[in-house]
């Protein structure tokens, strides 16, 4: 038998890291105030199913006085042989017919125990029709029937189901609690393991006791387990990967960033886990910047980039490519981000100016003459006469000039997903300070029309024309004029050259 099954909690006292739940349920059992429906929500390996079985024992043996019968029922629950305890996997029994069959069988009274308990694991996998079929029975079950629902994705459970259950949120188990449990298992099984190795196992498990014990089980054949043995089988820890990424971002080492992603792929390490660890670090630095009253724009930008990468990685054929693109976009030249001048993860982020604005004509004439910056020179599509000292020349705002500069505007955008969507657009019209972009795809239109997307496009336009223009995203049918199809093709080709 595997260690995690052998050392699965058999009673409330064995449950690790969920004291707030255990205390409430123990008191409910002692006072005879059990509810007919419970909903346990939390990440994997935090004890949802184990606590459900422990609670089921109390439900099945309530008001019993025969100690031997109670022990027999408890043992039957542990080995899964009790007919009055029904465990259902919501992923493989998710249809309306499965739930109707369950509802019909509820009408039969208990056989060996004082109650019938139904544990539905991964309940969020049920279909909408199945939830509807369960709803009435969940609200008014027979007096002897109890439901315990478990899920890792609470947001997918209909509110009508949630409102009929007592909800308990299972937390990720603290590392120290996991280490103590691992040490107990190691002592019982006479496994020789370093304390540092136990800490590495606990850290790798990410708050899941089951995962930690399973990893210890994998390593138990070694004569002595040390931290290097753990690293060889799990790869680098999330914190180590984050430190390497941060160092590469600070030194602006693109080759090292790509090498880090390749190492993660070669080691079989979850790229999503690495991205989440980086997200946690960004959040920590964001909070620190707020506490110290420092600029937060670099961190909010990084959060947006990484969150979009996490979403795209789940559907991308090559997840590593998405992560590489996201990390490289955090290293884009400062001149390409008008309101994000501070480098992300730069030690000088607090003192870097957040924007560059052209002075008013009167103020410019009085200011000390300074040559234009390299970034401002680069914003001009073709060389022209040298501007007067202290004055930044900007192109005239017109429909044709916007179209001429459009490939450069696209090049200055980030992240890559926004560039892909903007390539689907056509500069349709310019009315006053409003620039109308026509899209052939509603998906790409909505992507650019989002607050962050629209702001990035407007900032890229303002950087070149030194004037604020508001973009209005419409579908091709709403805004396309005759003959514009050819222009859209030409524009898409020009934008493609940017890449």
Buried (B, 14 or more C-beta within 10 A) or exposed (E): EEBBEEBBBBEBEBBBBBEEBBEEBBEBBEEEEBEBBBBBBBBBBBBBBBBBBBBBBBBBBBEEEEEEBBEBBBEBBBEEEBEBBBBBEBEEBBBBEBBBEBBEEBEEEBEEBBBBBBBBBBBBBBBEBBBBBBBEBBEEBBEBBBBBBBBBEBEEBBEEBBEBBBBBEBBBBEBEBBBBBBBEBBEEEEBEBBEEBBBBBBBBBBBBBBBBBBBBBBBBEBEEBBBEBBBEBBBBBBEEBBBBBBBBBBEBBBEBBBEBBEBBBEBEBBBBBBBBBBBEBBBEBBEEBEEEEBBBBBBBBBBBBBBBBBEBBEEBEEBBBBBBBBBBBBBBEBBBBBBBBBBBBBEEBEEBEBEBEBEEEEEBEEEEEEEBEEEBEEBBEEEEEEBEEBBBBBBEBEBEBBBBBBBBBBBBBBBBBBBBBBBBBBBBBBEEEEBBBBBBEEEBBEBBBEEBBBEBBBBBBBBBBBEEBEBBBBBBEEBBEEEBEEBBEEBBEBBEEBE
